[in-house]
Amino acid sequence: MNEHCKTHPALSLRWDTLPAIPDTTGFAGSFAGTSNGALLVAGGSNFPGGGTPWNGGTKTWYDHIYVLESP
């Protein structure tokens, strides 16, 4: 055990499910962070309409920003 572990108690984490982003496909490569207690999710890409890259689906990039004010 390293010295840091001896002097700092273990952090407790709480894992929970948040409301879904209002998009049925979802996004890959989004940026996420917090500001003043709100969760921010911005940008990303997907293949809408059930497309996939291996069957010729068209990739779409987004500049949407979603804010969850009290996660």
N, C-alpha and C positions, 0 to 999 in steps of 0.2 A: 504494500500500500504506500503511495507516495505521501509526502508531507502535507500537500494541499488537501487530500482526502481526510487526513486525520484532524485537521483544524476546521473544516467546513462540513456541516451536516448535509446529508443528501437532500436535493431539491425534490419537492413533490410536484408531480405533473398531473394535470387534469385533461383528459382527452375526451372530446365530445363531438357530435355531429352538428354541422352548421346548415342553415338553409342552402338549397341548391342555387347555383347561378342560373338565371333565367335563360337557359339555352339547352336545347335537347341533345346536342352533339357534344358539348363540352369544349374545352380549349387546351391546347398544348403550348408550352413555352410562355405562359403568362408570368407577369411579375406580380408579387404579392408582398405586402408589408402592412404595418400599422401606423396610424397617425392619430394622436389624441384619443386613443382607445378604440378607434374604428379600424376595421379590416378593409384594406384596399386590394383589389385584384384588377390588373390592367393588361390589355393587349392579349396576344396569343394568336393561334391559328388552328384551323381544323379543315376537314373535308366534309362540307355540309351535304345533306341529302343522301347519306349512307355511302358516299364515295370513299374509296381507299386509294392510296398511291399506287398500289400494284394492279388496280383495274382501271387506271386512267382518270381517277377522280381529280377534281381541280381544288388545289389548296387555296384557302382564303385566309387573309390576315385581318385582324381586327384592331381597332384603336379604342374600344369600349373601356370604360372604367366603372367598376361595380364597387359600391360602398356598403358595408354592413356596419351600421353605427354602433351596435352593442352585441358583439360576438359572445 
